Amino acid sequence: EATVRLARDVLAEFGDEQPRQLGPSQLEVAVLDRTRPRRTFVRFDSGRLATLLAE
């Protein structure tokens, strides 16, 4: 959870001349599920991402 917020904050700070607001609609987050065959990535849906960013 803290990692997702940190990544959002770093992305928001760099890349433009001014810091920008990044929310769930501007981000795509996935985790690697090593327990699945062929090591599949699992995407967070917008609801889960909104919850993680709000905490």
MOPAC internal coordinates of N, CA, C and O (Angstrom, degrees):
PM7 1SCF
backbone

  N    0.0000 0     0.00 0     0.00 0    0    0    0
  C    1.4394 1     0.00 0     0.00 0    1    0    0
  C    1.5177 1   111.10 1     0.00 0    2    1    0
  O    1.2310 1   120.33 1   130.66 1    3    2    1
  N    1.3168 1   116.97 1   -49.34 1    3    2    1
  C    1.4616 1   120.35 1   179.10 1    5    3    2
  C    1.5232 1   110.48 1   -64.59 1    6    5    3
  O    1.2310 1   120.35 1   147.21 1    7    6    5
  N    1.3185 1   116.94 1   -32.79 1    7    6    5
  C    1.4591 1   121.09 1   179.55 1    9    7    6
  C    1.5209 1   111.11 1   -65.14 1   10    9    7
  O    1.2310 1   120.06 1   139.38 1   11   10    9
  N    1.3166 1   117.49 1   -40.62 1   11   10    9
  C    1.4686 1   121.49 1   178.80 1   13   11   10
  C    1.5230 1   109.73 1   -64.15 1   14   13   11
  O    1.2310 1   119.91 1   136.18 1   15   14   13
  N    1.3161 1   117.78 1   -43.82 1   15   14   13
  C    1.4691 1   120.66 1   179.07 1   17   15   14
  C    1.5215 1   111.17 1   -65.79 1   18   17   15
  O    1.2310 1   120.06 1   139.09 1   19   18   17
  N    1.3309 1   117.50 1   -40.91 1   19   18   17
  C    1.4621 1   121.01 1   178.21 1   21   19   18
  C    1.5269 1   110.81 1   -62.05 1   22   21   19
  O    1.2310 1   120.43 1   134.73 1   23   22   21
  N    1.3272 1   116.78 1   -45.27 1   23   22   21
  C    1.4676 1   120.54 1   178.91 1   25   23   22
  C    1.5239 1   110.63 1   -60.71 1   26   25   23
  O    1.2310 1   120.28 1   136.55 1   27   26   25
  N    1.3322 1   117.07 1   -43.45 1   27   26   25
  C    1.4706 1   120.78 1   177.98 1   29   27   26
  C    1.5255 1   110.94 1   -60.28 1   30   29   27
  O    1.2310 1   120.43 1   135.60 1   31   30   29
  N    1.3315 1   116.78 1   -44.40 1   31   30   29
  C    1.4591 1   120.76 1  -178.13 1   33   31   30
  C    1.5246 1   111.74 1   -64.87 1   34   33   31
  O    1.2310 1   120.31 1   139.46 1   35   34   33
  N    1.3233 1   117.02 1   -40.54 1   35   34   33
  C    1.4669 1   120.68 1   178.79 1   37   35   34
  C    1.5243 1   110.35 1   -66.38 1   38   37   35
  O    1.2310 1   120.06 1   134.93 1   39   38   37
  N    1.3223 1   117.48 1   -45.07 1   39   38   37
  C    1.4645 1   120.65 1   178.08 1   41   39   38
  C    1.5256 1   111.45 1   -62.50 1   42   41   39
  O    1.2310 1   120.01 1   142.84 1   43   42   41
  N    1.3180 1   117.59 1   -37.16 1   43   42   41
  C    1.4614 1   121.44 1  -179.41 1   45   43   42
  C    1.5223 1   111.78 1   -68.91 1   46   45   43
  O    1.2310 1   120.43 1   147.27 1   47   46   45
  N    1.3210 1   116.79 1   -32.73 1   47   46   45
  C    1.4596 1   121.08 1  -175.61 1   49   47   46
  C    1.5223 1   112.67 1   -78.15 1   50   49   47
  O    1.2310 1   119.83 1   144.61 1   51   50   49
  N    1.3032 1   117.93 1   -35.39 1   51   50   49
  C    1.4605 1   121.26 1  -173.11 1   53   51   50
  C    1.5196 1   111.35 1  -110.30 1   54   53   51
  O    1.2310 1   121.19 1   -26.67 1   55   54   53
  N    1.3242 1   115.33 1   153.33 1   55   54   53
  C    1.4533 1   120.42 1   175.12 1   57   55   54
  C    1.5114 1   113.82 1   109.29 1   58   57   55
  O    1.2310 1   119.71 1   150.28 1   59   58   57
  N    1.3005 1   118.16 1   -29.72 1   59   58   57
  C    1.4586 1   122.50 1   176.18 1   61   59   58
  C    1.5218 1   108.10 1  -120.13 1   62   61   59
  O    1.2310 1   121.06 1   -11.80 1   63   62   61
  N    1.3198 1   115.57 1   168.20 1   63   62   61
  C    1.4590 1   119.03 1   178.86 1   65   63   62
  C    1.5217 1   111.73 1   -67.75 1   66   65   63
  O    1.2310 1   120.32 1   147.21 1   67   66   65
  N    1.3247 1   116.98 1   -32.79 1   67   66   65
  C    1.4594 1   121.15 1   179.34 1   69   67   66
  C    1.5240 1   109.21 1  -122.18 1   70   69   67
  O    1.2310 1   120.56 1   -29.77 1   71   70   69
  N    1.3336 1   116.54 1   150.23 1   71   70   69
  C    1.4722 1   118.47 1   176.04 1   73   71   70
  C    1.5308 1   110.43 1   -57.08 1   74   73   71
  O    1.2310 1   120.66 1   -31.94 1   75   74   73
  N    1.3089 1   116.34 1   148.06 1   75   74   73
  C    1.4621 1   120.94 1  -179.04 1   77   75   74
  C    1.5190 1   109.79 1  -124.15 1   78   77   75
  O    1.2310 1   120.68 1   -20.37 1   79   78   77
  N    1.3061 1   116.31 1   159.63 1   79   78   77
  C    1.4549 1   122.62 1   177.40 1   81   79   78
  C    1.5256 1   108.43 1   -90.49 1   82   81   79
  O    1.2310 1   120.36 1   -56.77 1   83   82   81
  N    1.3104 1   116.92 1   123.23 1   83   82   81
  C    1.4609 1   121.42 1   177.45 1   85   83   82
  C    1.5207 1   108.86 1  -117.38 1   86   85   83
  O    1.2310 1   121.09 1   -55.57 1   87   86   85
  N    1.3057 1   115.53 1   124.43 1   87   86   85
  C    1.4542 1   121.16 1   178.50 1   89   87   86
  C    1.5104 1   110.53 1  -119.71 1   90   89   87
  O    1.2310 1   120.32 1     5.27 1   91   90   89
  N    1.3077 1   117.00 1  -174.73 1   91   90   89
  C    1.4626 1   121.63 1  -177.48 1   93   91   90
  C    1.5298 1   113.94 1   -56.48 1   94   93   91
  O    1.2310 1   120.03 1   149.33 1   95   94   93
  N    1.3274 1   117.55 1   -30.67 1   95   94   93
  C    1.4689 1   119.09 1  -178.41 1   97   95   94
  C    1.5266 1   112.72 1   -75.30 1   98   97   95
  O    1.2310 1   119.66 1   163.26 1   99   98   97
  N    1.3339 1   118.25 1   -16.74 1   99   98   97
  C    1.4608 1   121.29 1   178.54 1  101   99   98
  C    1.5283 1   113.27 1  -100.38 1  102  101   99
  O    1.2310 1   119.96 1   175.15 1  103  102  101
  N    1.3081 1   117.67 1    -4.85 1  103  102  101
  C    1.4623 1   121.25 1  -175.12 1  105  103  102
  C    1.5216 1   111.43 1  -117.47 1  106  105  103
  O    1.2310 1   121.60 1   -29.47 1  107  106  105
  N    1.3223 1   114.54 1   150.53 1  107  106  105
  C    1.4610 1   121.17 1   171.34 1  109  107  106
  C    1.5223 1   106.54 1  -128.74 1  110  109  107
  O    1.2310 1   120.52 1   -58.01 1  111  110  109
  N    1.3159 1   116.61 1   121.99 1  111  110  109
  C    1.4607 1   121.96 1  -176.08 1  113  111  110
  C    1.5168 1   109.06 1  -124.19 1  114  113  111
  O    1.2310 1   121.33 1   -44.86 1  115  114  113
  N    1.3293 1   115.07 1   135.14 1  115  114  113
  C    1.4606 1   120.89 1   177.72 1  117  115  114
  C    1.5212 1   108.79 1  -142.51 1  118  117  115
  O    1.2310 1   121.10 1   -24.91 1  119  118  117
  N    1.3149 1   115.51 1   155.09 1  119  118  117
  C    1.4602 1   121.55 1   175.63 1  121  119  118
  C    1.5212 1   108.68 1  -124.43 1  122  121  119
  O    1.2310 1   121.32 1   -30.15 1  123  122  121
  N    1.3056 1   115.09 1   149.85 1  123  122  121
  C    1.4575 1   121.07 1   178.49 1  125  123  122
  C    1.5234 1   108.88 1   -84.55 1  126  125  123
  O    1.2310 1   120.61 1   -58.76 1  127  126  125
  N    1.3105 1   116.43 1   121.24 1  127  126  125
  C    1.4635 1   122.09 1   177.96 1  129  127  126
  C    1.5225 1   107.82 1   -96.50 1  130  129  127
  O    1.2310 1   120.70 1   -80.43 1  131  130  129
  N    1.3121 1   116.26 1    99.57 1  131  130  129
  C    1.4669 1   121.21 1  -176.86 1  133  131  130
  C    1.5182 1   113.03 1   -73.48 1  134  133  131
  O    1.2310 1   120.31 1   168.54 1  135  134  133
  N    1.3368 1   117.01 1   -11.46 1  135  134  133
  C    1.4625 1   119.55 1  -179.58 1  137  135  134
  C    1.5230 1   112.14 1   -84.24 1  138  137  135
  O    1.2310 1   119.81 1   166.13 1  139  138  137
  N    1.3132 1   117.97 1   -13.87 1  139  138  137
  C    1.4659 1   121.57 1  -179.72 1  141  139  138
  C    1.5235 1   110.18 1   -86.15 1  142  141  139
  O    1.2310 1   120.75 1   -26.10 1  143  142  141
  N    1.3167 1   116.16 1   153.90 1  143  142  141
  C    1.4619 1   118.84 1   174.71 1  145  143  142
  C    1.5299 1   109.55 1   -60.38 1  146  145  143
  O    1.2310 1   120.79 1   -38.50 1  147  146  145
  N    1.2778 1   116.10 1   141.50 1  147  146  145
  C    1.4640 1   123.21 1   177.94 1  149  147  146
  C    1.5239 1   113.13 1    63.02 1  150  149  147
  O    1.2310 1   119.67 1  -158.02 1  151  150  149
  N    1.3311 1   118.23 1    21.98 1  151  150  149
  C    1.4685 1   123.57 1   173.97 1  153  151  150
  C    1.5264 1   112.06 1    45.38 1  154  153  151
  O    1.2310 1   120.31 1  -109.13 1  155  154  153
  N    1.2807 1   117.00 1    70.87 1  155  154  153
  C    1.4556 1   125.06 1  -174.27 1  157  155  154
  C    1.5310 1   111.95 1   -83.84 1  158  157  155
  O    1.2310 1   120.82 1   -37.12 1  159  158  157
  N    1.3265 1   116.03 1   142.88 1  159  158  157
  C    1.4571 1   121.28 1   172.30 1  161  159  158
  C    1.5220 1   109.65 1   -83.59 1  162  161  159
  O    1.2310 1   121.02 1   -39.06 1  163  162  161
  N    1.3202 1   115.65 1   140.94 1  163  162  161
  C    1.4587 1   122.04 1   177.91 1  165  163  162
  C    1.5272 1   107.40 1  -117.30 1  166  165  163
  O    1.2310 1   120.52 1   -58.71 1  167  166  165
  N    1.3336 1   116.62 1   121.29 1  167  166  165
  C    1.4664 1   121.20 1  -179.93 1  169  167  166
  C    1.5193 1   110.97 1   -81.75 1  170  169  167
  O    1.2310 1   121.27 1   -34.96 1  171  170  169
  N    1.3448 1   115.18 1   145.04 1  171  170  169
  C    1.4606 1   121.03 1   171.80 1  173  171  170
  C    1.5179 1   107.29 1   -82.92 1  174  173  171
  O    1.2310 1   119.95 1   -47.77 1  175  174  173
  N    1.3257 1   117.70 1   132.23 1  175  174  173
  C    1.4635 1   119.23 1   175.82 1  177  175  174
  C    1.5321 1   108.73 1   -75.64 1  178  177  175
  O    1.2310 1   120.44 1   -11.88 1  179  178  177
  N    1.3243 1   116.77 1   168.12 1  179  178  177
  C    1.4664 1   120.90 1  -173.80 1  181  179  178
  C    1.5300 1   112.27 1   -62.97 1  182  181  179
  O    1.2310 1   120.02 1   146.86 1  183  182  181
  N    1.3220 1   117.58 1   -33.14 1  183  182  181
  C    1.4617 1   120.23 1   178.09 1  185  183  182
  C    1.5161 1   112.08 1   -65.43 1  186  185  183
  O    1.2310 1   120.91 1   133.48 1  187  186  185
  N    1.3124 1   115.87 1   -46.52 1  187  186  185
  C    1.4763 1   120.18 1   178.54 1  189  187  186
  C    1.5209 1   110.52 1   -63.99 1  190  189  187
  O    1.2310 1   120.63 1   137.99 1  191  190  189
  N    1.3240 1   116.39 1   -42.01 1  191  190  189
  C    1.4575 1   120.37 1   179.63 1  193  191  190
  C    1.5297 1   110.67 1   -64.26 1  194  193  191
  O    1.2310 1   119.79 1   137.82 1  195  194  193
  N    1.3186 1   118.01 1   -42.18 1  195  194  193
  C    1.4685 1   121.47 1   177.89 1  197  195  194
  C    1.5253 1   110.50 1   -60.67 1  198  197  195
  O    1.2310 1   120.30 1   139.36 1  199  198  197
  N    1.3220 1   117.03 1   -40.64 1  199  198  197
  C    1.4623 1   121.14 1   178.48 1  201  199  198
  C    1.5227 1   110.80 1   -64.09 1  202  201  199
  O    1.2310 1   120.16 1   135.54 1  203  202  201
  N    1.3208 1   117.30 1   -44.46 1  203  202  201
  C    1.4655 1   120.83 1  -179.90 1  205  203  202
  C    1.5229 1   111.83 1   -63.91 1  206  205  203
  O    1.2310 1   120.36 1   140.21 1  207  206  205
  N    1.3156 1   116.91 1   -39.79 1  207  206  205
  C    1.4614 1   120.34 1  -178.18 1  209  207  206
  C    1.5235 1   112.13 1   -73.73 1  210  209  207
  O    1.2310 1   119.94 1   154.46 1  211  210  209
  N    1.3176 1   117.72 1   -25.54 1  211  210  209
  C    1.4648 1   121.51 1  -178.18 1  213  211  210
  C    1.5209 1   112.42 1   -80.01 1  214  213  211
  O    1.2310 1   119.78 1   155.97 1  215  214  213
  N    1.3075 1   118.03 1   -24.03 1  215  214  213
  C    1.4739 1   121.27 1  -175.38 1  217  215  214
  C    1.5060 1   111.86 1   -72.64 1  218  217  215
  O    1.2310 1   120.10 1   180.00 1  219  218  217

